[in-house]
Each structure stands twice: as structure tokens, then as C-alpha cells.
Amino acid sequence: MGERDRPSRRQVVVRYRFSPMPPSRPPSLARIVVDKFGGSVLRRPEDIAAAVQVVAEQRRAGLQPVVVVSAFEGVTDTILSSASVLLPDGGQALREPRQAPDSPLARETDRALATGEALSAALFALGLQARGIAARSFSGAEAGIRTAAAHLGAEVRRVYSRPLRTALAEELVPVVAGFQGIGSHGELTTLGRGGTDLSAVVLAVALRADRCELFKDTGGVMEADPHLVPAARFLRAVDALQLELLAELGSEVVHPVAVRRARRGKLRLVVRALDANQPMTEVRPNLSRTSGDPGPMMLAVDRKERIARISLVGPAQRMPEILPLPASAEGSFDEGGLRVVWSEVPIGQAAVAAQGVHAALMASASV
């Protein structure tokens, strides 16, 4: 994206002396908010109305919303299942990420997968227009997302923000199909599982947005997966590096690469539900330095085949040396003032083990 030539000093003087109007300014970038609505929130087309209400309220508050959407719940799995039926090996070859750009099977699978988000974006734009809000849907490529020349999990290389800035200047709400972009080889690409989080974050960073809000069915971030640990509590604030590590260790709240891009871009992340009365979590870089709070302990469970790895992530000075579990393997490592302590248990014991670790943490915190 080129920049205008800088005017000479003389040109500036002449323009201000004789022009009755001040030079035009681009719309304020500080008031942009990027909203990501995932499949857990958009289960069916009827759910769009509640999300549209959120966008309408943001506009009334003087914000400039940019919407990024996932496919409706279950649509991506349905597309993959349909593709698998047509392939002799049941689609096993397509389960490996970052397929070569010259793979015809991967190319067509990407094009099929991208239709889910494209449908959501078009319907969301229709929902906004029905409320009297001017909106326009964009594919990932039209929104300026450029990726490596690979399929089924391409890396985002660059984002050109001009298309969305132009839409905002026209007082439109851009609605972007997440999870997709265009590769350096000129073909449509997808970003892998959870890629809509990544789409929202890279667009927010490129637009220098005030924040990026990730809408989830569970609301804010919790200490642990509530399906495994019912006593887990919501957290008001989480360190960005801590959430990134947690995602890499098995938590599915936010895509790990999305958190990393947000942290490096100094982007403010908010994880919340559609209902503003539900708990929400702000994800901040260097939380302990900015607030003086060393931060919470958080639990991740990664289940693979017959083994579950229970990982505890928290401030190094508050962490135990080992987890209180009869483990087949265990270990720890430190990163950025945080410590990760992990243990492996049989997969059938994952819930009991996670609940035991959480109970031990609660007991030690109350002492």
C-alpha cells in the first residue's frame, strides 16, 4: 500500500492560506473494535439477531465495529465428512496441516471449507442491513489477508487494511469471513482449526483497533475447562503469555497463534459472551507488571489417544514443584516469569485428576 508523497513546505502554506476548508482526515482508528463471533455463538442463522444487537449497541456508543465470523456450529465438520466420503482413504491425507500448494485435493478441500464462513458473513451482513445498518460482507482475501502458499493451515504473512478502512470511511460495517485468506500463489487458503480467532486478531492489529472482542458460548476465560472441573471460576484478567501457553498445552479457549499475534501487536483482547451481564476476561500483556498481581493459576488438559497431560500454568514463585498426582510421567519448564508443571495420567482419569489438582490449589490458597 503506497503512501502519498509528502507535500513541500510551500505547498502546505498555500493550501492552508487559500482553502476555506481544513484538509480531510481519515476516520479515527482508535475507536475501531473487531468482534469475532464463533460457531459456538452462531449455532444457527436465528442466532445472528443477538450478535447484530451487540454491533448495533457498539455503533450507538460511537465505536466502529468490524465483524469476523466463523461457520455455523457443525458446518465445518459436515463439509469435512462430505469430503472424506469422496476420497478412497477417508480423507486421512488431508488431516496433515500446511499441504503443498500444488495438491489438487487440498486446494478443493480449502475451497469447500471456506464456504461455511462465507455463508455466515453474507447472512450476518443481511441481518445488519435488516436492522437499518449499512454492511458489506468480505472474503478473507477481499479483507486483505495474505498467507503463505499452502493449504489446510496456511500461515498469515501480511494484512492489507485498506479495503476495511475504506468500508469504515463509507460508514459501513465490514463483515469478514474468518478462517481464510489468499496465498502467495493466488489461491484461496484456510488457516486451520480455530483460524477465525487468528483472522480477527491479525485484522485488529492491522487496523490498530482499540480492542478485539472474542465472543464465546462460555463467556470469559476460566481457571480450567468447566466440563472437567465444575468448580472452576471465571477470571477477570489473564496474562497474554499465560493464555498462550495454556492454549499450546491443550486449552481450546483461544487459538494459540492468535494470542501470540495479539501479544506481539500489543492488542487488547476481551473474551466474553453475547450477554454483557456475563463474566468477561481481559487478556493483558505483562499483567503482573502492570497490575502488581502475580496472576492466577490455570489448568489445561490435553488428551491424546490413551494419555491425558494435566498442565498447571502460573507465576513461578507460586507454583508447586510437582502436581499431586500419581503420574506416569511429569516435568516442568519456565518461560517469561511463568512456570508450567505437568503430569501424564490415563485418559480415563483426566477429569478426576484435574479436579484433584484444582481442589488442592483452592485449599492452599485459603491457608
C-alpha positions in Angstrom: 0.0 0.0 0.0 1.7 3.2 -1.1 1.7 6.5 0.8 1.1 9.9 -0.7 4.1 12.0 -1.5 4.9 14.4 1.4 3.9 17.9 0.3 6.6 20.6 0.3 6.6 23.3 3.0 5.5 25.8 0.3 2.6 23.6 -0.8 1.3 23.3 2.8 1.4 27.1 3.3 -0.6 27.7 0.1 -3.2 25.1 0.9 -4.0 26.4 4.3 -3.9 30.0 3.3 -6.4 29.8 0.5 -8.5 26.7 1.2 -11.7 27.6 3.1 -11.9 24.0 4.4 -9.4 22.1 6.5 -7.7 19.1 4.9 -9.8 15.9 5.2 -8.8 13.4 7.8 -9.2 9.6 7.8 -11.7 8.1 10.3 -10.3 7.7 13.7 -8.6 4.3 14.1 -8.6 4.5 17.9 -12.3 3.7 18.0 -12.3 0.6 15.9 -13.4 -2.7 17.7 -13.1 -6.0 16.0 -15.8 -8.5 17.0 -15.3 -12.3 16.4 -18.4 -14.4 16.6 -17.6 -18.2 16.7 -19.6 -21.2 15.8 -20.4 -21.8 19.5 -22.3 -18.5 19.4 -23.7 -18.7 15.9 -25.2 -22.2 16.1 -27.9 -21.4 13.5 -29.0 -18.4 11.4 -31.5 -17.4 14.1 -28.6 -16.6 16.5 -27.4 -13.8 14.2 -30.0 -11.4 15.7 -28.4 -11.4 19.1 -25.0 -10.7 17.6 -26.4 -8.0 15.5 -27.8 -6.3 18.6 -24.2 -6.2 20.1 -22.9 -4.5 17.0 -25.8 -2.0 17.0 -25.1 -1.1 20.6 -21.4 -0.6 19.8 -22.3 1.8 17.0 -24.6 3.8 19.3 -21.6 4.1 21.7 -19.6 5.8 18.9 -17.5 2.7 18.0 -16.6 1.5 14.5 -17.3 -2.3 14.6 -15.6 -4.8 12.2 -17.2 -8.2 12.4 -15.4 -11.5 11.8 -17.4 -14.7 11.7 -17.0 -18.5 11.8 -19.1 -21.0 10.1 -22.3 -22.0 11.9 -21.8 -24.8 14.5 -21.1 -28.2 12.9 -20.9 -26.9 9.3 -17.1 -27.3 9.0 -17.3 -30.9 10.3 -20.1 -31.6 7.9 -18.0 -30.3 5.0 -15.0 -32.4 6.1 -17.2 -35.5 6.4 -18.6 -35.0 2.9 -15.1 -34.7 1.5 -14.0 -37.8 3.4 -16.8 -39.9 1.8 -15.5 -39.0 -1.7 -11.8 -39.9 -1.0 -10.5 -43.5 -1.1 -8.6 -43.2 2.2 -11.4 -41.4 4.0 -9.5 -38.1 3.8 -6.6 -39.2 6.0 -4.1 -37.5 3.7 -5.9 -34.2 4.3 -5.5 -34.3 8.1 -1.9 -33.1 7.9 -1.7 -29.3 8.1 0.1 -27.0 5.6 -0.5 -29.1 2.5 1.6 -28.3 -0.6 0.1 -25.6 -2.9 0.1 -28.0 -5.9 -2.1 -30.5 -4.1 -5.4 -30.6 -6.0 -7.2 -32.4 -3.2 -6.1 -29.9 -0.6 -7.0 -27.0 -2.9 -10.5 -28.2 -3.4 -10.9 -29.0 0.3 -9.9 -25.5 1.2 -12.5 -24.1 -1.3 -15.2 -26.3 0.2 -14.3 -25.4 3.8 -14.3 -21.7 3.1 -18.0 -21.8 2.0 -19.0 -22.2 5.7 -17.6 -18.8 6.8 -18.7 -17.2 3.5 -22.3 -18.2 4.2 -22.1 -16.8 7.8 -20.6 -13.5 6.6 -23.3 -12.9 3.9 -26.2 -13.8 6.3 -24.7 -11.6 9.1 -24.4 -8.7 6.7 -28.1 -9.3 5.7 -29.0 -9.3 9.4 -27.3 -5.9 9.9 -29.0 -4.4 6.8 -32.4 -5.6 8.1 -31.7 -3.5 11.2 -31.0 -0.5 9.0 -27.2 -0.8 9.5 -25.2 -0.5 6.3 -22.9 -3.5 6.0 -20.9 -5.4 3.4 -19.5 -8.9 3.5 -15.9 -9.7 2.6 -14.0 -12.9 2.0 -10.6 -13.2 3.8 -8.9 -12.3 0.5 -11.1 -9.2 0.0 -10.3 -8.1 3.5 -6.6 -8.2 2.7 -5.4 -11.3 4.5 -2.4 -12.7 2.6 -0.9 -16.1 3.5 1.9 -18.5 2.6 1.4 -20.7 -0.5 0.0 -23.7 1.4 -3.4 -25.3 2.1 -5.2 -26.5 5.2 -3.4 -24.4 7.8 -1.6 -21.6 5.9 0.5 -19.1 7.8 -0.7 -15.5 7.7 2.1 -13.4 6.2 0.6 -10.0 5.8 -2.6 -8.0 6.1 -3.5 -5.1 3.9 -6.0 -2.9 5.8 -7.1 -0.6 3.0 -10.3 -2.5 2.0 -11.7 -2.4 5.5 -10.6 1.2 6.2 -12.3 2.2 3.0 -15.5 0.5 4.1 -15.3 2.2 7.5 -14.8 5.5 5.9 -18.1 4.8 4.0 -19.8 4.2 7.3 -20.2 0.5 6.5 -19.9 -2.4 9.0 -17.5 -4.8 7.3 -18.4 -8.5 7.9 -15.4 -10.7 7.2 -15.4 -14.5 6.6 -12.9 -15.8 9.1 -10.5 -18.8 8.8 -9.4 -17.9 5.2 -7.1 -15.7 3.1 -5.3 -15.8 -0.2 -1.9 -17.4 -0.7 1.1 -16.0 -2.5 0.3 -18.5 -5.3 -3.0 -16.7 -5.9 -5.3 -19.4 -4.5 -7.8 -19.4 -1.6 -6.3 -20.8 1.6 -7.6 -21.7 5.1 -5.9 -21.1 8.4 -6.6 -24.3 10.3 -8.8 -25.1 13.2 -9.6 -22.1 15.3 -8.4 -19.9 12.4 -11.2 -17.3 12.9 -9.7 -16.2 16.1 -6.5 -15.6 14.1 -8.4 -13.7 11.4 -9.9 -11.4 13.9 -6.6 -10.7 15.7 -4.5 -10.0 12.6 -7.2 -7.7 11.2 -7.4 -5.9 14.6 -3.6 -5.4 14.7 -3.5 -4.1 11.1 -6.3 -1.7 11.8 -4.7 -0.6 15.1 -8.1 -1.3 16.7 -8.9 -0.3 20.3 -9.6 -3.9 21.1 -10.6 -7.3 19.7 -13.6 -9.0 21.4 -13.9 -12.8 21.1 -17.4 -14.0 21.7 -17.7 -17.5 23.2 -20.6 -19.5 24.5 -19.0 -19.9 27.9 -18.2 -16.2 28.3 -14.9 -15.2 29.8 -11.8 -17.4 30.5 -12.0 -19.8 33.4 -9.3 -21.4 35.6 -10.0 -24.8 33.9 -12.4 -26.4 31.5 -15.7 -26.3 33.3 -16.7 -29.6 31.7 -13.9 -31.3 33.5 -13.7 -29.1 36.6 -17.2 -27.8 37.5 -15.8 -25.7 40.4 -13.6 -23.6 38.1 -14.0 -19.9 38.4 -14.1 -17.1 35.9 -11.0 -14.8 35.7 -11.3 -11.0 35.2 -7.8 -10.7 33.8 -5.3 -13.1 32.4 -1.7 -12.5 31.3 -1.4 -12.9 27.5 1.7 -15.2 27.7 -0.1 -17.4 30.2 -3.1 -17.8 28.0 -0.8 -18.5 25.0 1.0 -21.3 26.9 -2.3 -22.6 28.1 -3.6 -22.8 24.6 -0.5 -24.6 23.4 -1.0 -27.1 26.2 -4.5 -28.1 25.2 -6.9 -25.4 26.3 -9.3 -24.6 23.4 -10.5 -21.1 24.6 -8.4 -19.1 22.2 -6.2 -20.1 19.3 -2.5 -20.1 20.5 -1.2 -18.3 17.4 -3.9 -15.7 17.8 -2.9 -14.9 21.3 0.8 -14.7 20.3 -0.1 -12.3 17.5 -2.1 -10.2 19.9 0.6 -10.1 22.5 3.3 -9.1 20.0 1.0 -6.5 18.4 0.1 -5.1 21.9 -3.5 -5.7 21.1 -6.1 -5.6 23.9 -8.2 -8.8 23.9 -11.5 -9.3 25.6 -13.1 -12.8 25.9 -16.8 -12.6 26.6 -20.4 -13.8 26.0 -23.1 -12.1 24.0 -24.8 -11.2 27.2 -23.0 -8.2 28.7 -24.1 -9.3 32.2 -22.0 -12.5 32.0 -18.4 -12.5 33.2 -15.8 -11.4 30.8 -12.0 -11.6 30.8 -9.4 -9.0 29.6 -6.2 -10.5 28.2 -3.3 -8.2 29.0 0.4 -8.3 28.2 2.7 -8.3 31.2 -0.2 -8.5 33.7 1.9 -8.8 36.8 4.0 -5.7 35.9 1.0 -3.5 35.1 -1.3 -4.6 38.0 1.1 -5.8 40.7 -0.9 -9.1 40.8 1.3 -12.1 40.1 -1.7 -13.7 38.3 -3.9 -16.8 38.7 -3.1 -20.5 38.4 -4.6 -22.1 35.3 -5.2 -25.7 34.3 -5.0 -27.2 30.8 -5.8 -30.8 29.8 -4.5 -32.3 26.6 -6.0 -35.7 25.7 -4.2 -37.8 23.1 -5.0 -41.4 22.5 -4.9 -43.1 25.9 -3.0 -40.4 27.8 -4.1 -37.1 29.3 -1.5 -34.5 30.1 -2.5 -32.2 33.0 -0.7 -28.9 33.0 -0.7 -26.2 35.6 0.4 -22.7 34.4 1.1 -19.8 36.7 3.6 -17.4 38.3 6.8 -19.2 39.0 7.0 -18.0 42.6 3.6 -19.6 43.5 4.0 -22.9 41.6 4.5 -26.3 43.3 7.4 -28.5 42.2 5.2 -31.3 41.1 1.4 -31.9 40.8 -0.3 -34.0 43.5 -0.9 -36.9 41.1 0.3 -40.5 40.6 1.7 -39.8 37.2 3.4 -42.0 34.6 5.5 -39.0 33.5 5.9 -35.5 34.8 8.1 -32.4 34.2 8.2 -28.6 34.3 9.7 -25.6 32.4 9.8 -21.8 32.9 9.1 -19.0 30.4 8.7 -15.3 30.9 8.3 -15.4 34.7 5.7 -18.2 34.4 6.2 -21.9 35.2 4.5 -24.9 33.7 4.2 -28.1 35.7 2.7 -31.2 34.0 1.8 -34.8 34.7 0.5 -37.6 32.5 -2.3 -39.8 33.6 -4.5 -42.4 31.9 -7.1 -40.7 29.8 -10.0 -42.2 31.8 -8.6 -40.4 34.9 -8.4 -36.9 33.3 -11.4 -35.4 35.0 -10.7 -36.8 38.4 -7.1 -35.7 38.2 -7.9 -32.2 37.0 -10.5 -31.8 39.8 -7.9 -33.1 42.4 -5.3 -30.5 41.3 -7.9 -27.7 41.3 -9.1 -28.7 44.8 -5.5 -28.7 46.1 -4.9 -25.3 44.7 -8.1 -23.9 46.3 -7.1 -25.5 49.6 -3.6 -23.9 49.5 -5.0 -20.5 48.5 -7.3 -20.5 51.6 -4.5 -21.2 54.0 
